[in-house]
Amino acid sequence: MQASPLALRIRRSVTVRDWLWWRLPAAMRWYVAAVPIAAVAVIGVTAGLNTWHLLDVAKFAILLCCGMVSVAATPRIMYQFPGMVRDFSTMWVLPAAVLLPPFYAAVMPIPLLAVMRLFVHRGVLHRAVFTAASISLAYAGGSELFRLFPASFAGVSVGSGLHALTWIVAVTATELVANRAQHFLVAGAVKLTNPTARMRDLDFNRQALEVDFLKTDLAVLITLAVAITPALVIVALPTVFLVRRFLEYPILVAQSRVDAKTGLLNVSTWEREAESELSRSMRTRSPLALALVDIDHFKLVNDTHGHLVGDKVLKCVAQALTSHLRDYDRAGRFGGEEFVLLLAQTNESDACRIAERLRSHVAGMVVPTDDRPNSPTVSLTISIGVTALEQGATCELTDLLAAADSALYKAKQTGRNKIAVAAAERNMGLDADLDNHSMGEVRVDPTGASLGRARSLSVFMRARHESNSLF
């Protein structure tokens, strides 16, 4: 009897030789291991030095419960888009670092990250362990830093008047130092993975600065509330939920624009941006090209390896497309295994060169069917139909799509894994004679597309589907 997916995941987690950690480069592998080992050592030392009080344990339990609720309530959508801020666990670790001995700050990230993996996002195990360990080390050090402030400036009690102000300054300084220390540990891993990465670009963009401010502000406010009385944490928890809702807004906007499986623009968004770029090209009399990309024999991949592997193939091809395009090009998922590319400031010959680079790159790709070492792989090829709007010409978007579709049809009919080109013409009739196709391998008659009278992308796609059903 075949094991269930859950049983396979558990077996893979406990089988040491299957850990993805072994696939890391040697320097990265030992760095990722060294940080958790150091965190375990710190937890052991601080546990031995800790003086145990029932009130401290109760305060820690309150903070931990609120933190676990906060982490478990994190929407999974926050893990579907790269670059989005997701982790709010440190705002619950700071109160433990300030109001309790260092042991509590060192141990708190472990259950918080465990809850995240269990209820929100499984992710890669060694990354979750590394993240928890980096937070543990950073905030245990922050706890010791806070205790270096004299009692007249900070101390365990908030106090009143000027002392309350200096106490908040000390807490804020502790959060900033601990946050930067944790970021430094993560930056080390990023640099080992990609030495060319510019951390400054990631840290000092508008979104990162806004989120850092919000997280610091919330962490200090929660610490202040718990320092006054732990019962106030009941008021702090809903505030965290509200702020996180605010941060979800750009994610929801991004989700409405992109295709969930590939991360490319969805059809409606691509159409809007393509129409705008086409209007600009005709107004400025600049060239523009369009290409339709189709994965060859994609149904065979689904039938042989299953739809999960098919989804993985779609993602890999989408990543290949975006890696070979410029920032101002637009790539979208056209439907099924087809993609559509809008190449701004590009004439026909340049578009063909770009298409050939894409074709040869995908032809050399191998996609593993799962994460196990030496797993079976899938080889791919793509067919591409290209058309271009030359300088000074005018054309509808659907005319370009029809020409590219005609070229793609010819590329697939003449052997696949190749590029074909068609010139865009206005008002290509639905009743065009398919026998007028030029049988050349590279250049075809766009009238064969027989879809040019459609004046919107949805009508074009419907007409295209009906036309293809006749073949």
ABEGO torsion letter per residue (X at the ends): XBBBAAAAAAAAAABAAABAAAABBAAAAAAAAAAAAAAAAAAAAAAAABBBBAAAAAAAAAAAAAAAAAAAABBAAAAABBGBBABAAAAAAAAAAAABBAAAAAAAAAAAAAAAAAAABAEBAAAAAAAAAAAAAAAAAAAAAAAABBAAABEABAEBEAAAAAAAAAAAAAAAAAAAAAAAAAAAAAAAABAABBAAAAAABAAAAAAAAAAAAAAAAAAAAAAABAAAAAAAAAAAAAAAAAAAAAAAAAAAABBAAAGBBBAAAAAAAAAAAAAAAAAAGBBBBBBBBBBBGAAAAAAAAEAAAAAAAAAAAAAAAAAABBAABBBBBAEEABBBBBBBGBBAAAAAAAAAAAAAAAAABBBBABABBGBBBBBBBBBBBBBBBBBGBBBBAAAAAAAAAAAAAAAAAAGEGBBBBBBBBBGBBAABBAAABBABAABBBAAAAGAAABABAAAAAAAAAAAAAAX
